């Protein structure tokens, strides 16, 4: 029996440009949106990023702002309210200030690796 279900996915965007980070480049986001939207078993639930590896608040927040702008453009054209997953234990306050709706706090809970 075939199920009529779909899974919600987040599109990961490399907003820092760092080679140690995963995700598509901001210029490629629309291509990925189009590809995912064409799949009947997936639906876009939002976007995610990891901020730059920096202690400079302006640098890290610029990464989060970039993703927020991408999400806002997506939501504006679709009348959607998408998740914005950005921020980890060390930068969660900056991420929340930039509009994050989901944060990852593993090292705060489990300690450093």
Secondary structure, DSSP 4 states (H G I P E B T S, - for coil): ------EEEEEEB--S--TTS-SB-GGGHHHHHHHHHT-TTEEEEEEEE---S-S-HHHHHHHHHHHHHHHHHHHHHHT---EEEEEETTTHHHHHHTT-SEEE-HHHHH---
